[in-house]
Amino acid sequence: MSRKGHGKRGSSAVWAVTAAAVALVAVLICASVWSARSGRAPAGEAVRDADLGAVGNAIGPADAPVTVVEYMDYA
């Protein structure tokens, strides 16, 4: 049983799927570049720590309860 005829059809199907995938990736990259260059603001805004009331590298009240859990490996 020779399957010589099936190889070309399968090969062309693989090429077609590969070409479609490459085209989809190209469209997504172009859309990403276009949206980045359009100058529109992103959907969300960045929040600075100072806007949340941070002092130095601490956020929250100074008398907040804190639980410290320590794990140790004795191996």
KOLGUMI-232173 format. One line per field, with one value per residue: residue in three letters; x, y, z of N, C-alpha, C, O, CB in turn. Coordinates in steps of 0.02 Angstrom, whole numbers, padded with zeros to 5 digits. Glycine has a CB too. Example, Ala and Ser with C-alpha at 12.3 -4.5 7.8 and 13.67 -1.06 7.14 Angstrom:
residuo	[ALA:SER] .
n.u	[00660:00642] .
n.v	[-00284:-00112] .
n.w	[00390:00354] .
ca.u	[00615:00684] .
ca.v	[-00225:-00053] .
ca.w	[00390:00357] .
c.u	[00660:00645] .
c.v	[-00165:00002] .
c.w	[00390:00394] .
o.u	[00712:00670] .
o.v	[-00166:00057] .
o.w	[00423:00402] .
cb.u	[00565:00704] .
cb.v	[-00224:-00030] .
cb.w	[00452:00286] .
END
This chain:
residuo	[MET:SER:ARG:LYS:GLY:HIS:GLY:LYS:ARG:GLY:SER:SER:ALA:VAL:TRP:ALA:VAL:THR:ALA:ALA:ALA:VAL:ALA:LEU:VAL:ALA:VAL:LEU:ILE:CYS:ALA:SER:VAL:TRP:SER:ALA:ARG:SER:GLY:ARG:ALA:PRO:ALA:GLY:GLU:ALA:VAL:ARG:ASP:ALA:ASP:LEU:GLY:ALA:VAL:GLY:ASN:ALA:ILE:GLY:PRO:ALA:ASP:ALA:PRO:VAL:THR:VAL:VAL:GLU:TYR:MET:ASP:TYR:ALA] .
n.u	[00041:00045:00067:00088:00014:-00058:00031:00062:-00058:-00080:00033:00011:-00098:-00041:00046:-00050:-00117:-00009:00023:-00094:-00086:00030:-00012:-00114:-00040:00037:-00063:-00108:00008:00024:-00095:-00070:00043:-00012:-00112:-00033:00035:-00065:-00093:-00191:-00252:-00215:-00331:-00339:-00278:-00118:-00079:-00001:00104:00107:-00016:-00097:-00073:00053:00200:00363:00416:00304:00134:-00021:-00093:00013:-00005:-00058:-00114:00001:00047:00174:00234:00340:00434:00536:00663:00727:00807] .
n.v	[-00059:00095:00263:00381:00481:00543:00617:00741:00811:00818:00889:01012:01054:01073:01178:01276:01295:01340:01459:01531:01545:01623:01737:01779:01809:01914:02010:02032:02086:02203:02270:02291:02376:02484:02527:02567:02675:02764:02856:02854:02852:02729:02606:02598:02691:02727:02708:02798:02762:02865:02925:02840:02864:02830:02826:02844:02682:02621:02575:02614:02612:02650:02578:02456:02286:02151:01993:01879:01743:01609:01493:01349:01247:01098:01009] .
n.w	[00000:-00054:-00007:-00077:-00141:-00038:00036:-00023:-00015:00123:00157:00095:00169:00293:00263:00231:00354:00429:00361:00384:00523:00535:00468:00554:00670:00620:00594:00726:00784:00707:00743:00878:00874:00805:00894:00999:00947:00920:01016:01111:01278:01403:01469:01610:01753:01821:01992:02114:02257:02349:02328:02395:02524:02570:02668:02649:02623:02669:02683:02748:02917:03057:03174:03139:03154:03147:03087:03099:03017:03026:02938:02942:02874:02923:02862] .
ca.u	[00000:00084:00029:00122:-00034:-00083:00082:00058:-00118:-00066:00084:-00020:-00141:00004:00068:-00107:-00127:00049:00015:-00148:-00061:00077:-00052:-00148:00011:00055:-00119:-00108:00065:00007:-00146:-00038:00085:-00056:-00145:00018:00054:-00123:-00093:-00246:-00231:-00235:-00396:-00331:-00226:-00071:-00088:00063:00099:00093:-00087:-00130:-00053:00115:00254:00422:00396:00251:00066:-00068:-00082:00073:-00023:-00095:-00091:00043:00062:00233:00236:00407:00442:00607:00677:00780:00843] .
ca.v	[00000:00156:00323:00438:00534:00576:00660:00810:00843:00833:00941:01076:01074:01100:01245:01322:01312:01381:01525:01565:01564:01678:01796:01801:01841:01978:02056:02051:02131:02268:02302:02314:02434:02539:02555:02600:02738:02807:02909:02848:02835:02661:02602:02612:02739:02703:02739:02803:02746:02927:02937:02795:02885:02797:02866:02802:02621:02591:02596:02594:02642:02626:02532:02399:02222:02113:01924:01853:01670:01588:01422:01331:01181:01070:00957] .
ca.w	[00000:-00060:00011:-00107:-00157:00022:00064:-00049:00011:00193:00160:00078:00225:00345:00240:00235:00424:00450:00331:00420:00589:00526:00450:00615:00713:00589:00606:00797:00796:00677:00784:00940:00858:00786:00953:01040:00914:00908:01067:01158:01346:01422:01502:01682:01771:01872:02057:02150:02328:02386:02323:02443:02591:02590:02696:02636:02588:02709:02667:02801:02982:03091:03228:03110:03180:03101:03107:03065:03018:03004:02923:02939:02849:02963:02824] .
c.u	[00043:00040:00061:00074:-00057:-00032:00078:-00003:-00108:-00016:00055:-00066:-00098:00029:00012:-00119:-00070:00043:-00039:-00125:-00013:00039:-00087:-00100:00030:00000:-00120:-00050:00051:-00045:-00117:00004:00042:-00089:-00096:00036:-00004:-00128:-00150:-00219:-00253:-00299:-00391:-00277:-00181:-00083:-00021:00051:00081:00018:-00126:-00112:00011:00165:00316:00400:00340:00183:00021:-00050:-00022:00056:-00064:-00069:-00053:00054:00121:00233:00303:00407:00516:00613:00737:00821:00912] .
c.v	[00062:00216:00386:00496:00573:00625:00732:00846:00862:00888:01009:01100:01103:01169:01296:01343:01355:01452:01564:01587:01623:01743:01823:01836:01909:02030:02078:02098:02200:02305:02329:02376:02494:02570:02590:02668:02786:02863:02906:02828:02763:02663:02619:02662:02708:02742:02739:02786:02808:02944:02895:02812:02851:02848:02823:02741:02585:02619:02571:02624:02610:02575:02472:02334:02182:02044:01901:01777:01650:01513:01408:01259:01153:01018:00979] .
c.w	[00000:-00045:-00018:-00121:-00096:00050:00040:-00022:00084:00201:00144:00133:00281:00326:00246:00308:00450:00423:00366:00489:00584:00509:00512:00662:00685:00601:00679:00813:00767:00718:00848:00928:00842:00847:00999:01012:00907:00960:01115:01226:01362:01463:01576:01694:01823:01936:02092:02223:02369:02382:02373:02514:02616:02617:02691:02597:02626:02688:02723:02868:03018:03145:03202:03139:03126:03129:03065:03072:02989:02994:02918:02914:02887:02925:02805] .
o.u	[00074:-00017:00061:00093:-00075:-00051:00088:00001:-00127:-00022:00072:-00073:-00118:00031:00024:-00132:-00081:00056:-00032:-00143:-00016:00057:-00091:-00116:00038:00014:-00130:-00059:00065:-00040:-00136:00001:00057:-00093:-00114:00052:00007:-00164:-00158:-00171:-00303:-00318:-00436:-00234:-00202:-00094:00011:-00004:00044:-00009:-00182:-00133:00021:00171:00322:00370:00330:00177:00026:00002:-00008:00098:-00102:-00008:-00073:00068:00118:00232:00321:00383:00555:00573:00791:00866:00949] .
o.v	[00079:00220:00438:00554:00632:00672:00778:00906:00917:00930:01059:01160:01152:01214:01353:01401:01402:01500:01624:01642:01669:01796:01884:01888:01957:02088:02138:02144:02251:02366:02383:02424:02550:02631:02638:02714:02844:02912:02951:02791:02740:02715:02652:02675:02668:02803:02687:02794:02803:02974:02912:02778:02845:02904:02771:02746:02525:02679:02513:02657:02551:02533:02442:02326:02180:02036:01902:01751:01670:01475:01448:01216:01181:00987:00942] .
o.w	[00051:-00068:00014:-00112:-00103:00086:00080:-00007:00105:00245:00175:00144:00313:00368:00265:00321:00487:00459:00377:00511:00626:00534:00521:00691:00723:00615:00693:00853:00800:00727:00871:00967:00863:00853:01033:01050:00889:00949:01156:01231:01336:01489:01603:01651:01864:01935:02099:02249:02418:02429:02391:02561:02676:02592:02723:02543:02615:02676:02743:02875:03009:03162:03241:03148:03068:03189:03004:03128:02933:03036:02892:02932:02884:02954:02773] .
cb.u	[-00047:00115:00023:00156:-00094:-00101:00149:00055:-00180:-00042:00140:-00059:-00182:00065:00092:-00170:-00132:00115:00000:-00210:-00026:00128:-00103:-00181:00073:00067:-00186:-00104:00129:-00018:-00203:00004:00132:-00109:-00181:00080:00084:-00186:-00093:-00299:-00262:-00179:-00425:-00316:-00258:00002:-00143:00093:00164:00134:-00111:-00113:-00108:00145:00240:00457:00455:00263:00042:-00070:-00144:00111:-00062:-00089:-00150:00111:00001:00299:00176:00461:00405:00641:00691:00751:00804] .
cb.v	[00000:00162:00330:00418:00505:00525:00634:00809:00796:00771:00924:01071:01013:01052:01241:01290:01247:01348:01520:01518:01504:01662:01779:01742:01796:01970:02022:01989:02102:02258:02253:02258:02418:02515:02499:02557:02724:02767:02975:02798:02884:02627:02533:02548:02805:02712:02703:02874:02716:02985:02923:02724:02870:02759:02888:02782:02575:02603:02569:02519:02635:02685:02569:02399:02180:02149:01878:01885:01639:01609:01403:01341:01182:01039:00939] .
cb.w	[00060:-00130:00088:-00172:-00191:00074:00047:-00126:00003:00229:00111:00011:00250:00356:00167:00206:00467:00426:00256:00426:00621:00470:00396:00650:00719:00513:00588:00840:00765:00604:00799:00969:00800:00736:00992:01046:00847:00908:01034:01132:01398:01461:01494:01720:01797:01847:02100:02143:02353:02358:02252:02428:02639:02531:02772:02702:02579:02784:02597:02807:03026:03122:03281:03032:03207:03088:03097:03094:02977:03056:02856:03007:02772:03024:02762] .
END
